[in-house]
């Protein structure tokens, strides 16, 4: 899928960046998170509310999105810009990069068994 960030495959934000930017191979399934493990990690990050590292911040953002989608499943139909607007107050203090937002959204969508959407920070260049 163009613009895929790997969250739907169980990649952490750090693993995804390693593949996309660092040229690393996609980690084997044993090194990825299952959907249930991802769900628990995101919800735990949301409960801790302590964005320390890049990965912790991405997980926290994913937890915010996931918690919202669990409480408001009808919002799964919103586009990423519309959903960000709904969650802006909760997400703004995190100062997310575009990649972090896209990864967090796709991680939460994976936990809700929804298809991924293109990450807005991944640009496909063609001639």
Secondary structure, DSSP 8 states (H G I E B T S, - for coil): -TT--SGGGT--HHHHHHHHTT------GGGS--HHHHHHHHHHHHHHT---SHHHHHHHHHHHHHHHHHH-GGGGGS-HHHHHHHHHHHHGGG---HHHHHHHHHHHHHHTT------TT------
